[in-house]
Amino acid sequence: MRKRLTWVFWVVFIAIVLITILLAILIFWLLKTQDFTKASSIISLIASVVAILIGPLTLLFTILKWPDTTTSKSPPAEMPPATPPPAGQPGEQPVNDKVIWTVPYHRNPFFTGREDLLKKLHDHFTQAKTTALTQPPAITGLGGIGKTQTAIEYAYRHKDEYKYVLWVNAAARETLIHDFIEIARLLGLPEKDEQDQNKAVAAVKQWFTGHNRWLLIMDNADDFSLTSEFLPAGDNGHILLTTREQAWGSVAYNLEVEKMDETEGILFLLRRAKILKSPDAPLSEVSHADQDTAAAIVREVDGLPLALDQAGAYIEETRGTLEAYLKTYKRRQKELLQERGKDRQYHPDPVAATWSLNFKQVERLNKTAADLLRFLAFLAPDAIPEEMIVAGASKLGRRLKALAIDETLLDQSMKTLNRFSLVQRDTGKRQLFIHRLVQAILRASMTEKTRREWVERTVRAINLAFPDVQDINLWPQCERQLPHALACAELINEYTLTFTEAALLLIKTGYYLKDHAQYEQAEPLYLRALDICEHVLGSNHPNTAQSLNNLAALYRDQGKYEQAEPLYQHALDIDEQALGPNHPDVATDLNNLAELYRDQGKYEQAELLQQRALAIREQVLGPNHPNTAQSLNNLAALYRDQGKYEQAEPLYQRAIAIFEKTLGPDHPNTKTGRGNYAGLLEDMQREGKQQQG
């Protein structure tokens, strides 16, 4: 019936249109011939016909409800809301009336931790609108740290709070334009099919300003200027960025994703490897041995989620064990960091590929920054003092050498590295931080020749930067640089470095450790330094004698007198032969051996050596030199130990006078001399009372 009425409607409508056109032509012709009477009659006839037919046409229109919107091919200006797709169907159009959803990823069933970060995001979006809160949050961090995963988890957790959850890949202009046009089509905007794609982008940005309850996630927004072009104005909805760029200024504020702590990392690895069968399963379901091995893997990859995901996928696909993976990783780290499991939906590239592209981009943008990155690759990963970089810069090649003159140039390199979050900076403490896997992949990406070149540069630079360990006022600075000096010690062993600066750095580091009673750490450094000196300079060189003295002093401090004595004697023999019997270094050797004998109670042997050392110093250095005062002090201590107070007293008095004159009243040596003399006076007073009693 409806089809028949529709057919009648259109026949009548078309007939009226045709008759009206013909009559209009006739009227025009009559007016042209000035036959106004006939024209007036025809106009009256048309009015009568229209009046007769208008009623039936109105009735038919009402019955048919024309036009029929259910047959329209153009979508409405705003699509009906829909629900996000269930897990397993990312990106599909939803069918329920809740949320328009374009997130292209499944919800990660292995997602672990990040609760503080997710709470900060939600708190930010739900707080009252203020000027500060109009800045969208930017989830920042190193590639593979879990920025995208956090954004996905946030979208799924809070989907019920939005009518629109829209995802855009901001990695390049092409992907941004493509995804904005897809949004225009989804929303049914008239500009969706515009040939000029910029009009579609502008229409989408305008749509955001006129609607609310939307969440726009801009993933991989690493290009600040590009992303800024596409950011919607206003604050009707929520914008969330994921980016490696750390400097967003007033455009966005950073929420940095940290590496996983050990507990989070263990849970994630065990879930990803399917050792824990469900996300809610407690750690108690896994043996303590497996928990310990999982913890060791977390430490090896320094809590990087992508590396843990790769490890879990490898274990799952090979049906291996945690222990087997750990052994394999230690042997084939480079290969495993280049492998990716079958399930690549969340992050298709392995760790190595993820960062290798960034390294190339840094090289292209700023070659000095690339050199800085190579240098950092061989240091300890945490708390790298900027002062150390500047102090050693002259040994780091042509580009970084300029830092030694103008330390502000470091800012230019950091600006480039911040774009990719490859290095973190604590501006308050003036320290840099680099992930240990970034270091590992950087080293692996170098040729053998380049790697060795940077190892040698690093050792020379740290040796130059390391402070004078004999100045206790510089010990805080030594403490800051110690982890990096120890990292260099490992490089010296690994690459069998045999140049002088390597030995000197080992000696400085060992000296500092010895003075802080860290004897076990100091001994291998001294032994390696001695080996280098003997190899490079020969077994009879004065520097070799100095290494022997250092090792002997280490043994003496531990009470290992039998091991120390032959080393002291050997050092004395070398210096006497190489430098002559009256050289100040010979006096030092005599003093060292004498102090060892004094510790053993061999006072006669010690006295002869101290007297000879004092004579050399008085003759060569002069009677008022601090070293001469040191010999006086040591000889006085020897007499005091034997109860020869009358012989000790004038020596102490003379030593104190020299220290005060040459070093000042507040110098540690002066204070030590005064303390020794005060002790002597106490001994003399106690001895006198005993004699009187």
C-alpha positions as CSV (number, residue, x, y, z in Angstrom):
1,M,0.0,0.0,0.0
2,R,2.8,2.4,1.0
3,K,4.6,1.7,-2.3
4,R,1.4,2.4,-4.3
5,L,0.8,5.7,-2.5
6,T,4.3,6.7,-3.0
7,W,3.9,6.0,-6.8
8,V,0.7,8.2,-6.9
9,F,2.4,11.0,-5.0
10,W,5.3,11.2,-7.4
11,V,3.1,11.0,-10.6
12,V,0.8,13.9,-9.3
13,F,3.8,15.9,-8.2
14,I,5.6,15.6,-11.5
15,A,2.4,16.4,-13.5
16,I,1.9,19.6,-11.5
17,V,5.6,20.6,-12.0
18,L,5.3,20.0,-15.8
19,I,2.0,21.9,-16.1
20,T,3.3,24.8,-14.1
21,I,6.4,25.0,-16.3
22,L,4.3,25.0,-19.5
23,L,1.9,27.6,-18.2
24,A,4.8,29.8,-17.0
25,I,6.2,29.7,-20.6
26,L,2.8,30.6,-22.0
27,I,2.3,33.5,-19.5
28,F,5.8,34.8,-20.4
29,W,4.9,34.7,-24.1
30,L,1.5,36.5,-23.5
31,L,3.2,39.2,-21.5
32,K,5.8,39.7,-24.2
33,T,2.9,40.2,-26.8
34,Q,1.2,42.5,-24.2
35,D,-1.9,40.3,-24.1
36,F,-2.5,41.1,-20.4
37,T,-6.1,39.9,-20.3
38,K,-5.3,36.3,-21.4
39,A,-2.3,36.3,-19.0
40,S,-4.4,37.3,-16.1
41,S,-6.9,34.5,-16.9
42,I,-4.2,31.9,-17.1
43,I,-2.7,33.0,-13.7
44,S,-6.1,32.6,-12.1
45,L,-6.4,29.1,-13.7
46,I,-3.0,28.1,-12.2
47,A,-4.0,29.3,-8.7
48,S,-7.2,27.3,-8.9
49,V,-5.4,24.1,-10.0
50,V,-2.8,24.4,-7.2
51,A,-5.5,25.1,-4.6
52,I,-7.4,22.0,-5.7
53,L,-4.3,19.7,-5.7
54,I,-2.6,21.1,-2.5
55,G,-5.0,19.2,-0.2
56,P,-4.3,15.7,-1.7
57,L,-0.6,16.3,-1.8
58,T,-0.5,17.4,1.8
59,L,-2.4,14.2,2.8
60,L,-0.1,12.0,0.8
61,F,3.0,13.8,2.4
62,T,1.6,13.2,5.9
63,I,0.9,9.5,5.2
64,L,4.4,8.8,3.7
65,K,6.3,11.1,6.2
66,W,8.5,12.2,3.3
67,P,11.4,12.3,3.2
68,D,12.2,8.9,4.8
69,T,15.3,9.3,6.9
70,T,15.8,5.5,7.2
71,T,16.9,5.4,3.6
72,S,19.3,8.3,3.8
73,K,22.8,7.4,2.6
74,S,24.6,10.2,4.5
75,P,25.4,9.5,8.2
76,P,24.1,12.0,10.8
77,A,26.4,14.7,12.1
78,E,27.0,12.8,15.3
79,M,27.2,9.0,15.5
80,P,25.2,7.2,18.1
81,P,27.4,6.2,21.1
82,A,28.7,2.7,21.3
83,T,30.6,0.5,23.7
84,P,34.3,-0.4,23.4
85,P,34.9,-3.7,21.7
86,P,35.5,-6.7,23.9
87,A,39.0,-7.9,24.3
88,G,40.1,-9.7,21.2
89,Q,38.4,-7.3,18.8
90,P,40.3,-4.0,18.9
91,G,39.1,-1.2,16.7
92,E,35.8,-2.8,15.6
93,Q,32.7,-0.6,15.7
94,P,30.7,-1.2,18.9
95,V,27.1,-2.1,18.9
96,N,25.9,-1.0,22.3
97,D,24.8,2.6,23.1
98,K,27.7,3.7,25.3
99,V,31.0,4.8,23.8
100,I,32.5,5.5,20.4
101,W,35.7,3.6,20.6
102,T,38.8,3.6,18.3
103,V,41.5,2.2,20.6
104,P,43.3,-0.2,18.2
105,Y,44.7,-2.5,21.0
106,H,43.3,-5.3,23.1
107,R,43.5,-4.8,26.8
108,N,46.8,-6.3,28.0
109,P,46.0,-9.3,30.3
110,F,49.5,-9.1,31.7
111,F,49.5,-5.4,32.6
112,T,51.1,-5.1,36.0
113,G,51.7,-2.2,38.4
114,R,51.7,1.5,37.4
115,E,48.9,2.1,39.9
116,D,50.4,5.4,41.1
117,L,50.7,6.7,37.6
118,L,47.1,5.7,36.7
119,K,45.8,7.4,39.8
120,K,47.7,10.6,39.0
121,L,46.1,10.6,35.5
122,H,42.6,10.1,36.8
123,D,43.0,12.6,39.6
124,H,44.2,15.2,37.0
125,F,41.2,14.6,34.7
126,T,38.7,14.7,37.5
127,Q,39.9,17.7,39.4
128,A,38.3,21.1,39.0
129,K,39.3,23.1,35.9
130,T,42.1,25.6,36.6
131,T,44.6,27.3,34.3
132,A,47.2,24.7,35.3
133,L,44.9,21.8,34.6
134,T,44.2,22.8,31.1
135,Q,47.6,21.3,30.2
136,P,47.1,17.7,29.0
137,P,49.3,15.2,30.7
138,A,52.2,13.6,28.7
139,I,53.2,10.1,29.7
140,T,57.0,10.3,29.0
141,G,59.8,7.8,29.2
142,L,62.3,5.6,27.3
143,G,61.1,3.5,24.4
144,G,59.8,0.2,25.8
145,I,59.2,1.6,29.3
146,G,55.4,1.1,29.0
147,K,53.9,4.4,28.0
148,T,51.5,3.1,25.4
149,Q,50.5,0.2,27.7
150,T,49.6,2.7,30.5
151,A,47.5,4.7,28.1
152,I,45.6,1.6,26.9
153,E,45.0,0.5,30.5
154,Y,43.7,3.9,31.4
155,A,41.3,3.9,28.5
156,Y,39.9,0.5,29.4
157,R,39.6,1.3,33.1
158,H,37.7,4.6,32.6
159,K,35.7,4.0,29.4
160,D,32.4,4.4,31.2
161,E,33.3,8.0,32.0
162,Y,33.4,9.0,28.3
163,K,31.1,9.0,25.2
164,Y,34.1,9.0,22.9
165,V,37.4,7.4,23.3
166,L,39.5,8.2,20.3
167,W,43.1,7.0,19.5
168,V,45.5,8.8,17.2
169,N,49.0,7.7,16.1
170,A,51.1,10.9,16.3
171,A,54.3,9.3,15.1
172,A,54.2,11.3,11.8
173,R,52.1,13.9,9.9
174,E,50.8,11.2,7.6
175,T,49.5,9.0,10.5
176,L,48.0,12.1,12.3
177,I,46.1,13.2,9.2
178,H,44.9,9.7,8.4
179,D,43.5,9.1,11.9
180,F,41.9,12.5,12.1
181,I,40.1,11.8,8.8
182,E,39.0,8.5,10.2
183,I,37.5,10.3,13.2
184,A,35.8,12.7,10.8
185,R,34.2,9.8,9.0
186,L,33.3,8.1,12.3
187,L,31.6,11.3,13.5
188,G,29.9,11.9,10.1
189,L,31.4,15.3,9.7
190,P,30.6,16.9,6.2
191,E,34.3,17.6,5.7
192,K,35.2,13.9,5.9
193,D,35.4,13.6,2.1
194,E,37.1,17.0,1.4
195,Q,39.9,16.8,-1.1
196,D,41.8,19.2,1.0
197,Q,42.6,17.0,4.0
198,N,43.5,20.0,6.2
199,K,39.8,20.9,6.1
200,A,38.8,17.6,7.6
201,V,41.5,17.9,10.3
202,A,40.2,21.4,11.1
203,A,36.7,20.2,11.3
204,V,37.6,17.5,13.8
205,K,39.5,20.0,15.9
206,Q,36.4,22.2,15.8
207,W,34.2,19.2,16.8
208,F,36.2,18.7,19.9
209,T,35.5,22.3,21.0
210,G,31.8,21.8,20.7
211,H,31.4,18.4,22.4
212,N,32.3,17.0,25.8
213,R,32.9,13.6,27.5
214,W,35.7,12.7,25.0
215,L,39.1,11.3,25.6
216,L,41.7,11.8,22.8
217,I,44.9,9.7,23.2
218,M,47.8,10.8,21.0
219,D,50.3,8.0,20.9
220,N,54.0,8.3,20.0
221,A,53.8,12.1,20.1
222,D,57.6,12.5,20.0
223,D,57.6,15.6,17.7
224,F,56.6,18.5,19.8
225,S,56.0,21.0,17.0
226,L,54.0,18.5,14.9
227,T,51.8,17.3,17.7
228,S,51.1,20.9,18.8
229,E,49.5,21.6,15.4
230,F,46.9,18.9,15.9
231,L,46.1,19.5,19.6
232,P,42.4,20.6,20.0
233,A,41.8,23.9,21.7
234,G,39.6,24.3,24.8
235,D,39.0,22.0,27.7
236,N,35.7,20.3,27.0
237,G,37.4,16.8,27.0
238,H,40.6,15.1,28.0
239,I,43.8,14.8,26.0
240,L,46.5,12.2,26.9
241,L,49.9,12.1,25.2
242,T,52.5,9.3,25.1
243,T,55.9,10.6,24.2
244,R,59.7,10.2,24.5
245,E,60.0,14.0,24.4
246,Q,60.6,15.4,27.9
247,A,60.4,19.2,27.1
248,W,56.7,20.1,26.5
249,G,56.8,23.5,28.2
250,S,53.4,25.1,28.6
251,V,51.8,22.7,26.1
252,A,51.7,19.6,28.4
253,Y,53.1,18.5,31.7
254,N,55.2,15.3,32.1
255,L,54.3,12.2,34.0
256,E,57.3,10.0,33.7
257,V,57.0,6.2,33.5
258,E,59.8,4.7,35.7
259,K,61.3,1.3,35.2
260,M,59.5,-1.5,37.1
261,D,60.6,-2.1,40.6
262,E,61.6,-5.6,41.5
263,T,58.3,-6.9,42.8
264,E,56.3,-5.5,39.8
265,G,58.9,-6.9,37.4
266,I,58.7,-10.4,39.0
267,L,54.9,-10.4,38.8
268,F,54.9,-9.2,35.2
269,L,57.5,-11.7,34.0
270,L,55.8,-14.7,35.7
271,R,52.4,-13.7,34.3
272,R,53.9,-13.1,30.8
273,A,55.7,-16.5,30.8
274,K,52.5,-18.1,31.9
275,I,54.2,-19.5,35.1
276,L,51.5,-17.7,37.0
277,K,48.3,-18.9,35.4
278,S,46.1,-15.9,36.1
279,P,46.6,-12.2,36.7
280,D,45.2,-12.6,40.2
281,A,47.4,-15.5,41.2
282,P,49.7,-14.6,44.2
283,L,53.5,-15.0,44.1
284,S,53.1,-17.8,46.7
285,E,52.0,-20.1,43.9
286,V,55.6,-20.0,42.6
287,S,58.6,-21.6,44.3
288,H,61.1,-19.4,46.1
289,A,63.7,-20.6,43.6
290,D,61.7,-19.3,40.6
291,Q,61.0,-16.1,42.4
292,D,64.7,-15.6,43.0
293,T,65.6,-16.4,39.4
294,A,62.8,-14.0,38.2
295,A,64.3,-11.3,40.4
296,A,67.7,-11.9,38.8
297,I,66.2,-11.5,35.3
298,V,64.5,-8.3,36.4
299,R,67.8,-7.0,37.6
300,E,69.6,-8.0,34.4
301,V,67.2,-6.0,32.2
302,D,67.0,-3.2,34.8
303,G,63.2,-3.4,35.1
304,L,62.4,-2.6,31.5
305,P,58.9,-3.9,30.7
306,L,59.6,-4.5,27.0
307,A,62.6,-6.6,27.8
308,L,60.6,-8.5,30.4
309,D,57.9,-9.1,27.9
310,Q,60.4,-10.4,25.4
311,A,61.8,-12.7,28.1
312,G,58.4,-14.0,29.0
313,A,57.4,-14.6,25.4
314,Y,60.7,-16.5,24.9
315,I,60.1,-18.7,27.9
316,E,56.5,-19.4,26.9
317,E,57.3,-20.2,23.2
318,T,60.4,-22.3,24.0
319,R,58.7,-24.0,27.0
320,G,61.9,-23.3,28.8
321,T,62.6,-22.4,32.4
322,L,63.5,-19.1,34.1
323,E,66.9,-20.5,35.0
324,A,67.6,-21.6,31.4
325,Y,66.6,-18.1,30.1
326,L,68.9,-16.4,32.6
327,K,71.9,-18.5,31.5
328,T,71.1,-17.9,27.9
329,Y,70.7,-14.2,28.4
330,K,74.1,-13.8,30.1
331,R,75.7,-15.6,27.2
332,R,73.7,-14.2,24.3
333,Q,72.3,-10.8,25.5
334,K,72.7,-9.1,22.2
335,E,70.8,-11.8,20.3
336,L,67.9,-12.1,22.8
337,L,67.4,-8.3,22.9
338,Q,66.9,-8.5,19.1
339,E,64.2,-11.3,19.3
340,R,60.5,-10.6,19.6
341,G,57.8,-13.1,20.4
342,K,54.9,-14.1,18.1
343,D,52.4,-11.8,19.9
344,R,53.5,-8.3,18.7
345,Q,50.2,-6.4,19.0
346,Y,51.3,-4.0,21.8
347,H,54.9,-3.4,20.7
348,P,56.0,-5.0,17.4
349,D,59.7,-4.2,17.7
350,P,62.2,-5.7,20.1
351,V,64.3,-3.6,22.4
352,A,67.3,-3.4,20.1
353,A,65.3,-2.2,17.1
354,T,63.3,0.2,19.2
355,W,66.4,2.1,20.3
356,S,68.6,1.6,17.3
357,L,66.4,4.0,15.3
358,N,66.7,6.6,18.0
359,F,70.5,6.3,18.0
360,K,70.5,7.0,14.3
361,Q,68.2,10.0,14.8
362,V,70.5,11.4,17.5
363,E,73.5,11.0,15.2
364,R,71.7,12.9,12.5
365,L,70.5,15.7,14.7
366,N,73.5,16.3,16.9
367,K,76.8,14.5,16.5
368,T,78.1,15.9,19.8
369,A,75.1,14.4,21.6
370,A,75.8,11.1,19.9
371,D,79.4,11.1,21.2
372,L,78.1,12.0,24.7
373,L,75.8,9.0,24.5
374,R,78.7,6.7,23.5
375,F,80.7,8.0,26.5
376,L,77.8,7.4,28.9
377,A,77.5,3.8,27.5
378,F,80.6,2.8,29.3
379,L,80.0,4.4,32.8
380,A,77.9,3.2,35.7
381,P,74.2,3.8,34.6
382,D,73.1,5.9,37.6
383,A,74.1,9.3,39.1
384,I,76.7,10.4,36.5
385,P,78.1,13.7,37.8
386,E,78.1,16.5,35.2
387,E,81.2,17.9,36.8
388,M,83.0,14.6,36.0
389,I,82.0,14.8,32.3
390,V,83.2,18.4,32.0
391,A,86.5,17.7,33.9
392,G,87.3,14.7,31.6
393,A,86.0,16.2,28.4
394,S,89.4,17.0,26.9
395,K,90.0,13.2,26.6
396,L,86.7,12.5,24.8
397,G,87.5,13.4,21.3
398,R,87.2,16.5,19.1
399,R,83.5,17.3,19.6
400,L,83.2,16.8,23.4
401,K,86.5,18.5,24.0
402,A,84.7,21.9,23.8
403,L,82.9,21.1,27.1
404,A,86.1,21.5,29.0
405,I,86.1,25.2,28.0
406,D,82.4,25.8,28.1
407,E,80.3,23.5,30.2
408,T,77.0,25.1,29.1
409,L,77.4,23.3,25.8
410,L,76.3,20.2,27.6
411,D,72.8,21.6,27.5
412,Q,72.6,21.4,23.7
413,S,73.5,17.7,23.7
414,M,71.0,17.1,26.5
415,K,68.3,18.9,24.5
416,T,68.7,16.3,21.8
417,L,68.9,13.3,24.1
418,N,65.8,14.4,26.0
419,R,63.7,14.2,22.8
420,F,64.1,10.4,23.0
421,S,64.3,10.0,26.7
422,L,67.6,8.1,26.2
423,V,69.1,10.0,29.2
424,Q,67.4,11.5,32.3
425,R,68.8,14.5,34.0
426,D,68.5,15.6,37.7
427,T,69.1,19.3,37.3
428,G,69.1,19.9,41.1
429,K,71.9,17.4,41.7
430,R,73.4,17.9,38.2
431,Q,73.5,14.2,37.5
432,L,72.6,12.1,34.5
433,F,71.0,8.7,34.4
434,I,71.0,6.1,31.5
435,H,69.3,2.7,31.4
436,R,71.7,-0.2,31.5
437,L,70.0,-1.8,28.4
438,V,70.5,1.4,26.4
439,Q,74.2,1.1,27.3
440,A,74.3,-2.5,26.3
441,I,72.6,-2.0,23.0
442,L,74.8,1.1,22.3
443,R,77.9,-0.9,22.9
444,A,76.7,-3.8,20.8
445,S,75.9,-1.5,17.9
446,M,79.5,-0.3,17.7
447,T,82.2,-1.9,15.7
448,E,85.0,-3.5,17.6
449,K,87.3,-0.7,16.6
450,T,84.9,2.1,17.7
451,R,84.0,0.3,20.9
452,R,87.7,0.0,21.9
453,E,88.3,3.7,21.0
454,W,85.5,4.8,23.4
455,V,86.6,2.5,26.1
456,E,90.1,4.0,26.1
457,R,88.7,7.6,25.9
458,T,86.4,6.8,28.9
459,V,89.2,5.5,31.0
460,R,91.5,8.5,30.2
461,A,88.6,10.9,30.9
462,I,87.7,9.4,34.3
463,N,91.4,9.3,35.3
464,L,91.7,13.0,34.5
465,A,88.5,13.9,36.3
466,F,89.1,11.8,39.5
467,P,90.0,14.1,42.4
468,D,93.1,14.0,44.5
469,V,92.3,11.1,46.9
470,Q,94.9,12.3,49.4
471,D,92.9,15.5,50.0
472,I,90.1,14.5,52.4
473,N,88.2,17.7,51.5
474,L,87.7,16.1,48.1
475,W,86.4,12.8,49.4
476,P,82.7,13.7,48.8
477,Q,83.6,14.3,45.1
478,C,85.6,11.1,45.0
479,E,82.5,9.2,46.4
480,R,80.3,10.6,43.6
481,Q,82.8,9.4,41.0
482,L,83.6,6.1,42.6
483,P,81.0,3.9,40.7
484,H,82.3,5.2,37.4
485,A,85.9,4.6,38.3
486,L,85.0,1.0,39.2
487,A,83.1,0.7,35.9
488,C,86.4,1.7,34.2
489,A,88.3,-0.8,36.3
490,E,86.1,-3.5,34.7
491,L,86.8,-2.1,31.3
492,I,90.5,-2.1,31.9
493,N,90.3,-5.8,32.7
494,E,87.9,-6.7,29.9
495,Y,89.8,-4.9,27.2
496,T,93.3,-5.6,28.8
497,L,94.2,-2.0,28.7
498,T,97.9,-1.4,29.5
499,F,98.5,2.4,29.1
500,T,99.7,4.6,32.0
501,E,96.3,6.4,32.7
502,A,94.7,3.1,33.3
503,A,97.2,2.2,36.0
504,L,96.9,5.6,37.6
505,L,93.1,5.4,37.7
506,L,93.3,2.0,39.4
507,I,95.8,3.3,41.9
508,K,93.6,6.4,42.8
509,T,90.5,4.2,43.1
510,G,92.3,1.6,45.2
511,Y,93.7,4.3,47.5
512,Y,90.3,5.7,48.2
513,L,88.8,2.3,48.9
514,K,91.8,1.4,51.2
515,D,91.3,4.6,53.2
516,H,87.7,3.6,53.6
517,A,88.6,0.1,54.8
518,Q,87.2,-1.5,51.6
519,Y,90.2,-3.8,51.3
520,E,88.7,-6.6,49.2
521,Q,87.6,-4.2,46.5
522,A,91.0,-2.3,46.6
523,E,93.3,-5.4,46.3
524,P,92.4,-6.4,42.7
525,L,92.8,-2.8,41.6
526,Y,96.2,-2.5,43.1
527,L,97.3,-5.9,41.6
528,R,96.1,-4.9,38.2
529,A,97.8,-1.5,38.4
530,L,101.1,-3.3,39.4
531,D,100.7,-5.6,36.4
532,I,100.2,-2.7,34.0
533,C,103.2,-0.8,35.4
534,E,105.5,-3.9,35.1
535,H,104.2,-4.5,31.5
536,V,104.4,-0.9,30.3
537,L,107.3,0.6,32.3
538,G,109.3,-2.5,33.4
539,S,109.8,-4.2,36.7
540,N,112.5,-1.7,37.8
541,H,110.7,1.6,37.2
542,P,109.9,4.0,40.0
543,N,106.2,3.9,39.2
544,T,106.3,0.1,39.6
545,A,107.9,0.8,43.0
546,Q,105.0,3.1,43.9
547,S,102.5,0.3,43.0
548,L,104.4,-2.1,45.2
549,N,104.2,0.4,48.0
550,N,100.5,0.8,47.6
551,L,99.8,-2.9,47.7
552,A,102.1,-3.3,50.7
553,A,100.2,-0.5,52.5
554,L,97.0,-2.4,51.8
555,Y,98.3,-5.5,53.4
556,R,99.8,-3.6,56.3
557,D,96.4,-2.0,57.1
558,Q,94.9,-5.5,57.3
559,G,97.7,-6.8,59.6
560,K,99.1,-9.0,56.8
561,Y,102.7,-8.1,57.7
562,E,104.4,-11.1,56.1
563,Q,102.8,-10.1,52.7
564,A,103.6,-6.5,53.1
565,E,107.3,-6.7,54.1
566,P,108.8,-8.1,50.8
567,L,106.8,-5.6,48.8
568,Y,108.2,-2.7,50.8
569,Q,111.7,-4.0,50.5
570,H,111.4,-4.6,46.8
571,A,110.1,-1.0,46.3
572,L,113.0,0.3,48.3
573,D,115.5,-1.6,46.2
574,I,114.0,-0.4,42.9
575,D,114.1,3.3,44.0
576,E,117.6,3.1,45.4
577,Q,118.8,1.7,42.1
578,A,116.8,3.9,39.8
579,L,116.9,7.2,41.7
580,G,119.9,7.0,44.0
581,P,120.2,6.4,47.8
582,N,119.3,10.0,48.7
583,H,116.2,10.6,46.7
584,P,113.0,11.8,48.5
585,D,111.1,8.7,47.2
586,V,113.7,6.5,48.8
587,A,113.0,8.4,52.1
588,T,109.3,7.6,51.6
589,D,110.2,3.9,51.1
590,L,112.3,3.9,54.2
591,N,109.5,5.5,56.2
592,N,106.9,3.0,55.0
593,L,109.1,0.0,55.9
594,A,110.0,1.5,59.3
595,E,106.3,2.0,60.1
596,L,105.7,-1.7,59.3
597,Y,108.5,-2.7,61.6
598,R,107.1,-0.4,64.3
599,D,103.7,-2.2,64.0
600,Q,105.5,-5.5,64.5
601,G,107.4,-4.2,67.5
602,K,110.8,-4.3,65.7
603,Y,111.9,-1.0,67.1
604,E,115.6,-1.2,66.5
605,Q,115.1,-1.9,62.8
606,A,112.4,0.8,62.6
607,E,114.6,3.4,64.3
608,L,117.5,3.0,61.9
609,L,115.2,3.4,58.9
610,Q,113.4,6.4,60.3
611,Q,116.6,8.2,61.1
612,R,117.9,7.6,57.6
613,A,114.6,8.9,56.1
614,L,114.8,12.0,58.3
615,A,118.3,12.7,57.2
616,I,117.5,12.4,53.5
617,R,114.5,14.8,53.9
618,E,116.4,17.3,55.9
619,Q,119.2,17.3,53.3
620,V,117.1,17.3,50.1
621,L,113.8,19.0,51.1
622,G,115.1,21.2,53.9
623,P,114.6,21.2,57.7
624,N,111.2,23.0,57.4
625,H,109.5,20.9,54.8
626,P,106.2,19.1,55.7
627,N,107.7,15.8,54.8
628,T,110.6,16.5,57.1
629,A,108.0,17.2,59.8
630,Q,106.3,13.9,59.0
631,S,109.6,12.0,59.6
632,L,110.0,13.9,62.9
633,N,106.5,12.9,64.0
634,N,107.0,9.3,63.0
635,L,110.3,9.0,64.8
636,A,108.8,10.6,67.9
637,A,106.0,8.1,67.8
638,L,108.5,5.3,67.7
639,Y,110.3,6.7,70.8
640,R,107.0,7.1,72.6
641,D,106.1,3.5,71.9
642,Q,109.4,2.5,73.6
643,G,108.8,4.9,76.5
644,K,111.6,7.2,75.5
645,Y,109.5,10.3,76.3
646,E,112.4,12.7,76.6
647,Q,113.6,11.9,73.1
648,A,110.1,12.0,71.7
649,E,109.0,15.4,73.1
650,P,111.4,17.8,71.2
651,L,110.7,15.9,68.0
652,Y,106.9,16.4,68.4
653,Q,107.4,20.1,69.2
654,R,109.5,20.6,66.2
655,A,107.1,18.7,63.9
656,I,104.1,20.8,65.1
657,A,106.0,24.1,64.5
658,I,106.8,23.1,60.9
659,F,103.2,22.0,60.2
660,E,101.8,25.2,61.6
661,K,104.3,27.3,59.6
662,T,103.9,25.5,56.3
663,L,100.4,24.0,56.3
664,G,98.6,26.2,58.8
665,P,97.1,25.7,62.2
666,D,94.0,24.0,61.0
667,H,95.5,21.5,58.6
668,P,94.8,17.8,59.5
669,N,98.6,17.1,59.8
670,T,98.9,20.0,62.3
671,K,95.9,18.7,64.3
672,T,97.3,15.2,64.2
673,G,100.7,16.4,65.5
674,R,99.1,18.3,68.3
675,G,97.0,15.2,69.3
676,N,100.1,13.0,69.3
677,Y,102.0,15.5,71.5
678,A,99.0,15.7,73.9
679,G,99.0,12.0,74.1
680,L,102.7,12.0,74.9
681,L,102.2,14.5,77.7
682,E,99.4,12.3,79.2
683,D,101.8,9.3,79.0
684,M,104.5,11.4,80.7
685,Q,102.1,12.6,83.4
686,R,100.9,9.1,84.1
687,E,104.4,7.8,84.1
688,G,105.4,10.5,86.6
689,K,102.5,9.6,88.9
690,Q,103.5,5.9,88.8
691,Q,107.1,6.8,89.7
692,Q,105.9,9.0,92.6
693,G,103.6,6.2,93.8
